[in-house]
């Protein structure tokens, strides 16, 4: 997976994904601080990345849309965390097998976007 790590993601979470063999790129290394989310999403879409974030704004930018509707980001996925940042590493470790499974499933579909939400009490995938 090519993971685009948002500014609000703890380094421990990024290091964990990298240790699992995933390619990790940091928003902070690619863009100036405060770059608007749509600019980041446009770049991520171009390279078929998956945004890892605590930022709720990405949920509106990267979502499943009803059939027949248009989406600006056809190749951009999202892993959203809905927990306190210090719990991110623990929850990423708990759900990594499911994340990797859903990624492999996404690669076999026409719509390769993988959208995942990790919460204190569970895991959702679309």
C-alpha positions in Angstrom: 0.0 0.0 0.0 1.1 3.5 -0.7 0.1 5.4 2.4 -0.1 9.2 2.6 0.3 10.1 6.2 -1.6 13.3 7.2 0.0 15.9 9.5 -2.1 14.8 12.5 -1.0 11.1 12.5 1.5 10.1 15.2 4.9 8.9 13.9 4.4 5.6 15.7 1.5 4.8 13.4 3.4 5.6 10.3 6.4 3.6 11.5 4.2 0.6 12.2 2.8 0.7 8.6 6.4 1.0 7.2 7.6 -1.9 9.3 4.8 -4.0 7.7 6.4 -3.2 4.3 4.0 -0.5 3.2 5.3 2.6 1.4 4.8 5.6 3.6 4.9 9.2 2.5 4.3 12.1 4.8 2.2 15.1 3.9 4.6 17.3 5.9 7.4 16.2 3.5 5.4 16.8 0.3 3.5 20.0 1.1 3.8 23.2 3.1 2.0 23.2 6.5 -1.6 24.1 6.2 -2.0 22.9 2.6 -5.8 22.5 1.9 -7.1 19.0 2.0 -8.3 19.0 -1.6 -4.8 19.7 -2.8 -3.5 16.8 -0.8 -6.3 14.6 -2.1 -5.6 15.5 -5.7 -2.0 14.4 -5.4 -3.0 11.2 -3.5 -5.5 10.4 -6.2 -2.9 10.8 -8.9 -0.7 8.2 -7.3 -3.5 5.9 -6.0 -2.6 6.5 -2.4 -4.5 5.8 0.8 -4.7 8.8 3.2 -4.2 7.9 6.8 -5.8 10.6 9.0 -7.6 11.8 12.1 -9.0 14.7 10.0 -12.8 14.4 9.6 -12.7 16.6 6.5 -11.2 13.8 4.4 -14.4 11.8 5.1 -16.3 14.2 2.8 -13.6 14.2 0.2 -13.0 10.5 0.0 -16.2 8.6 0.2 -18.3 6.0 -1.6 -20.9 7.7 -3.7 -24.2 6.3 -5.1 -23.9 4.6 -8.5 -24.3 7.2 -11.2 -22.9 10.0 -9.1 -19.5 11.5 -9.8 -16.6 11.5 -7.4 -13.5 13.6 -7.9 -11.2 11.0 -6.4 -11.6 7.7 -8.1 -8.3 6.2 -7.0 -7.8 7.6 -3.5 -8.5 5.6 -0.4 -8.8 6.5 3.2 -8.0 5.1 6.6 -9.7 7.3 9.2 -9.1 7.0 12.9 -11.9 7.9 15.3 -10.0 7.6 18.6 -7.5 9.6 20.7 -4.2 9.9 18.9 -2.2 8.0 21.6 -4.5 5.0 20.9 -3.7 5.0 17.2 -0.8 2.6 17.3 -2.6 0.0 19.4 -5.7 0.1 17.2 -3.6 -0.1 14.0 -1.8 -3.1 15.4 -5.2 -4.7 16.3 -6.7 -4.2 12.9 -3.7 -4.5 10.5 -4.7 -8.0 9.2 -8.2 -6.7 8.3 -6.8 -3.5 6.7 -4.4 -5.6 4.6 -7.2 -8.0 3.7 -9.5 -5.2 2.5 -6.6 -3.7 0.5 -6.1 -7.0 -1.4 -9.8 -7.2 -2.0 -9.9 -3.6 -3.3 -7.1 -4.4 -5.8 -9.3 -7.1 -7.4 -12.3 -4.7 -8.0 -12.8 -2.1 -10.7 -13.2 0.5 -7.9 -9.9 0.2 -6.1 -10.7 2.6 -3.4 -10.4 1.2 0.1 -12.2 3.2 2.8 -11.7 2.2 6.4 -12.7 3.7 9.7 -11.0 2.6 12.9 -12.8 3.4 16.2 -12.2 2.7 19.8 -14.9 0.0 19.7 -14.5 -1.4 16.2 -13.6 -1.3 12.5 -15.6 -0.5 9.5 -14.8 -1.0 5.8 -16.6 0.2 2.7 
